[in-house]
Amino acid sequence: MKYVVHNQEGKETGTTLLPKEIFEIKMSPDLVHQVVFSQMANRRQIIAHTKDRSEVRGGGRKPWRQKGTGRARHGSIRSPLWKGGGVTFGPTKERVFKRKINKKMKRQALFMVLSAKAKNNLLLIFDFDFKQIPAKTKQMAEILKKLPLKGSALIALPKSDANFIKVTKNIPKVETIEARNLNVLDILSFKHLILPKESIKVLKDNFGY
């Protein structure tokens, strides 16, 4: 599959071959949905947590004797019946939302969304010289403005580059990720996917057959 390559000036400099086993896969919405759903569930952080009567501090002594006071029987002031006591059936950190999905399904769904980006011209192959990374965010923003982008963009780097990440960190609607860590959820969270030419080989080495 031939695909157009853009340089840092936003001009077309030629074409490159994309591996058809990654970028020419028929879409299956059901499979993509399963993978996205599992990834969202696995990233979910449990924040809400209520203490039951065993976790609330205090209440070690019986508040009054069992008989003879005319009051109801109580064993602890940390009972859910008391103000400041434990909570019955409240949300706890023991909840498990994780969902397991096998590697072949995740890989196939990844190929599907990559193919969809290429088919809809939302994939951009970028011929970028990593030896000439601009020193300032403003300069990097000017380079990205010259590219045919309309909306948010995810840049898949061939390898982690601290300088590149630094100059793109504060550009609105632009995020970076290592190509080997690409996943369905992150790709679908951005309108465009920018692949430096070197990243294509990384994808083939890590996800290809």
JORADA-V653259 format. One record per pair of residues at least 24 apart in sequence whose C-alpha atoms are under 6 Angstrom apart, sorted by sequence separation. I is the first residue (numbers start at 1). J is the second residue. D is the distance in Angstrom with one decimal. If there is no record, write none. Layout:
# JORADA-V653259
i->I j->J d->D
i->I j->J d->D
This chain:
# JORADA-V653259
i->53 j->78 d->5.5
i->53 j->79 d->5.7
i->137 j->167 d->4.3
i->136 j->167 d->5.8
i->53 j->86 d->4.1
i->52 j->86 d->4.2
i->51 j->86 d->5.6
i->52 j->87 d->5.0
i->153 j->190 d->5.4
i->152 j->190 d->5.3
i->153 j->191 d->6.0
i->152 j->191 d->5.4
i->153 j->192 d->4.5
i->154 j->193 d->5.0
i->155 j->194 d->4.7
i->156 j->195 d->5.4
i->50 j->90 d->5.6
i->153 j->193 d->5.6
i->154 j->194 d->6.0
i->158 j->198 d->5.7
i->50 j->91 d->5.8
i->158 j->199 d->4.3
i->49 j->91 d->5.3
i->50 j->92 d->5.7
i->49 j->92 d->4.2
i->49 j->93 d->5.6
i->41 j->97 d->5.7
i->42 j->98 d->4.7
i->41 j->98 d->5.5
i->38 j->99 d->5.2
i->123 j->192 d->5.9
i->126 j->195 d->5.8
i->127 j->196 d->5.7
i->122 j->192 d->4.9
i->123 j->193 d->5.0
i->124 j->194 d->4.8
i->125 j->195 d->4.9
i->126 j->196 d->4.4
i->127 j->197 d->5.8
i->125 j->196 d->5.7
i->110 j->184 d->5.2
i->32 j->109 d->5.2
i->27 j->112 d->5.2
i->25 j->112 d->5.4
i->22 j->111 d->5.0
i->25 j->115 d->5.8
i->23 j->114 d->5.9
i->24 j->115 d->5.3
i->23 j->115 d->4.2
i->7 j->126 d->6.0
i->5 j->125 d->5.0
i->6 j->126 d->5.2
i->7 j->127 d->4.9
i->5 j->126 d->5.9
i->6 j->127 d->5.9
i->8 j->143 d->5.9
i->10 j->146 d->4.8
i->10 j->147 d->4.5
i->36 j->185 d->5.5
